[in-house]
Amino acid sequence: MKNILITGGAGYIGSHICIKLRENGYQPVVFDNLSNGHRDAVASDIAFIEADIRDRAALNKAFTDFKPVAVIHMAALIEAGTSMVAPADFYAVNTAGALNLLEAMRQNGCKHIVFSSTAAVYGNRDTGLLSETLDIRAENPYGRSKAMVETMLADFASIYGFHAIALRYFNAAGADPMGRTGERHNPETHLIPLVLQTAAGQRDHIKVYGTDYDTPDGTCIRDYIHVDDLADAHLKALGFILSSETPALEIVNIGTGEGCSVKDIIVLCKEVTGRDFAVIDDARRPGDPAKLVANPAKANALLDWQPQYPSPRQIIEHAWKYYQSTLKNTR
Ligand SMILES: NC(=O)c1ccc[n+]([C@@H]2O[C@H](COP(=O)([O-])OP(=O)(O)OC[C@H]3O[C@@H](n4cnc5c(N)ncnc54)[C@H](O)[C@@H]3O)[C@@H](O)[C@H]2O)c1
């Protein structure tokens, strides 16, 4: 079986990808420092290396011990808001950490990589759907720390012969449809889990940051992509790079092409949970673009990928089911 090194595999998205990899004949090897992930999010019979991507010796040992045919690189600091006050941490982990990983790959003869990039590289635009051909206009250090990795990957592809794909995810949401894993960030900053925590009575209210954006209801619009569809996109991306003959970097949006506002999400959460709760309007947060919605045409054409769960209601239903199961487990 082919080993795949998955950095950040104990995190929200990574734990879903581990499940998909195994279901499709790959053997995941998780490399995660558990700074934000959970050991129990990864099945106990999956190889687990608790280490930091900035630790070259630990990376070298992982390549020597497991000889992965490819890397899925997800380990990163993910909070755009925090990056506005602590940018150095983001460049150290997300950018320098990625360079350390790429160098370890080069040293160990592994040249296939799927990289977790982000829609945050686009920033604020007047255009409709965002296509990969647009220039980089990240509004925060988080987005810039990821864009720099894309630049490095392009050079590693053209000069060192890497086969790379950067997936620019839009807003990952939902949970495994079978309830095996889901979103457990701590602290949580993502909208859907925050609203569901409020519906469950774990928070007094939900804040809406900015109601004066140039959008139909004044709140920010995002493209919510089911985490199971995201995991599926990684499988397709892996298949693509492993069968590609020519070294290259491909950059591919992973989103549905449909936007949903903050207010839309709150209404849907109230409907799905059947609960009412307080909603408080607040000021805009720095670094939040008004609208981020993918043009998913390249993912459809290049990877033959289509979302199976495009409905925000179904995304929320799966997230709610998983969240309720975590509440039961902690009682
Ligand atoms: N969640 C989203 O909506 C979203 C959107 C766009 C891009 N992304 C990207 O997807 C990836 C995964 O996101 P997520 O939501 O699953 O986040 P997450 O925080 O749940 O997972 C990240 C994992 O990386 C690990 N990690 C962090 N720093 C590390 C280090 N220095 N060494 C080793 N491991 C380290 C954490 O312990 C965690 O398990 C990230 O790269 C993120 O930037 C996420």
The ligand as an SDF file (V2000), in Angstrom:
LIG
                    3D

 44 48  0  0  0  0  0  0  0  0999 V2000
  -10.8060   25.3280    7.9150 N   0  0  0  0  0  0  0  0  0  0  0  0
  -10.9270   26.0560    6.7990 C   0  0  0  0  0  0  0  0  0  0  0  0
  -12.0100   26.5640    6.4790 O   0  0  0  0  0  0  0  0  0  0  0  0
   -9.7280   26.2750    5.8970 C   0  0  0  0  0  0  0  0  0  0  0  0
   -9.8670   27.1070    4.7780 C   0  0  0  0  0  0  0  0  0  0  0  0
   -8.7730   27.2940    3.9400 C   0  0  0  0  0  0  0  0  0  0  0  0
   -7.5760   26.6510    4.2010 C   0  0  0  0  0  0  0  0  0  0  0  0
   -7.4580   25.8620    5.3080 N   0  0  0  0  0  0  0  0  0  0  0  0
   -6.1740   25.2060    5.5480 C   0  0  0  0  0  0  0  0  0  0  0  0
   -6.4010   23.8260    5.7610 O   0  0  0  0  0  0  0  0  0  0  0  0
   -5.4360   23.2940    6.6660 C   0  0  0  0  0  0  0  0  0  0  0  0
   -6.1500   22.5420    7.7640 C   0  0  0  0  0  0  0  0  0  0  0  0
   -7.0880   23.3890    8.3960 O   0  0  0  0  0  0  0  0  0  0  0  0
   -7.9810   22.8800    9.6210 P   0  0  0  0  0  0  0  0  0  0  0  0
   -9.2090   23.7010    9.6560 O   0  0  0  0  0  0  0  0  0  0  0  0
   -8.0900   21.3910    9.5850 O   0  0  0  0  0  0  0  0  0  0  0  0
   -7.0630   23.3280   10.8350 O   0  0  0  0  0  0  0  0  0  0  0  0
   -6.6450   22.5600   12.1630 P   0  0  0  0  0  0  0  0  0  0  0  0
   -6.0460   23.5720   13.0920 O   0  0  0  0  0  0  0  0  0  0  0  0
   -7.7820   21.7430   12.6800 O   0  0  0  0  0  0  0  0  0  0  0  0
   -5.5130   21.5830   11.6380 O   0  0  0  0  0  0  0  0  0  0  0  0
   -4.1750   21.9770   11.5090 C   0  0  0  0  0  0  0  0  0  0  0  0
   -3.3200   20.8940   12.1240 C   0  0  0  0  0  0  0  0  0  0  0  0
   -1.9560   21.2880   11.9780 O   0  0  0  0  0  0  0  0  0  0  0  0
   -1.2690   20.9910   13.1990 C   0  0  0  0  0  0  0  0  0  0  0  0
   -0.1130   21.8900   13.2710 N   0  0  0  0  0  0  0  0  0  0  0  0
   -0.1320   23.2410   13.4120 C   0  0  0  0  0  0  0  0  0  0  0  0
    1.1340   23.7110   13.4480 N   0  0  0  0  0  0  0  0  0  0  0  0
    1.9550   22.6370   13.3050 C   0  0  0  0  0  0  0  0  0  0  0  0
    3.3650   22.4780   13.2570 C   0  0  0  0  0  0  0  0  0  0  0  0
    4.1870   23.5280   13.3860 N   0  0  0  0  0  0  0  0  0  0  0  0
    3.8660   21.2380   13.1020 N   0  0  0  0  0  0  0  0  0  0  0  0
    3.0420   20.1640   12.9950 C   0  0  0  0  0  0  0  0  0  0  0  0
    1.7020   20.2420   13.0420 N   0  0  0  0  0  0  0  0  0  0  0  0
    1.1650   21.4770   13.1900 C   0  0  0  0  0  0  0  0  0  0  0  0
   -2.3010   21.2370   14.2900 C   0  0  0  0  0  0  0  0  0  0  0  0
   -2.0090   20.5410   15.4960 O   0  0  0  0  0  0  0  0  0  0  0  0
   -3.5810   20.7160   13.6210 C   0  0  0  0  0  0  0  0  0  0  0  0
   -3.7980   19.3490   13.8970 O   0  0  0  0  0  0  0  0  0  0  0  0
   -4.6200   24.4870    7.1430 C   0  0  0  0  0  0  0  0  0  0  0  0
   -3.4340   24.5170    6.3950 O   0  0  0  0  0  0  0  0  0  0  0  0
   -5.5060   25.6760    6.8200 C   0  0  0  0  0  0  0  0  0  0  0  0
   -4.7440   26.8360    6.6000 O   0  0  0  0  0  0  0  0  0  0  0  0
   -8.5080   25.6600    6.1580 C   0  0  0  0  0  0  0  0  0  0  0  0
  1  2  1  0
  2  3  2  0
  2  4  1  0
  4  5  1  0
  4 44  2  0
  5  6  2  0
  6  7  1  0
  7  8  2  0
  8  9  1  0
  8 44  1  0
  9 10  1  0
  9 42  1  0
 10 11  1  0
 11 12  1  0
 11 40  1  0
 12 13  1  0
 13 14  1  0
 14 15  2  0
 14 16  1  0
 14 17  1  0
 17 18  1  0
 18 19  2  0
 18 20  1  0
 18 21  1  0
 21 22  1  0
 22 23  1  0
 23 24  1  0
 23 38  1  0
 24 25  1  0
 25 26  1  0
 25 36  1  0
 26 27  1  0
 26 35  1  0
 27 28  2  0
 28 29  1  0
 29 30  1  0
 29 35  2  0
 30 31  1  0
 30 32  2  0
 32 33  1  0
 33 34  2  0
 34 35  1  0
 36 37  1  0
 36 38  1  0
 38 39  1  0
 40 41  1  0
 40 42  1  0
 42 43  1  0
M  CHG  2   8   1  16  -1
M  END
$$$$
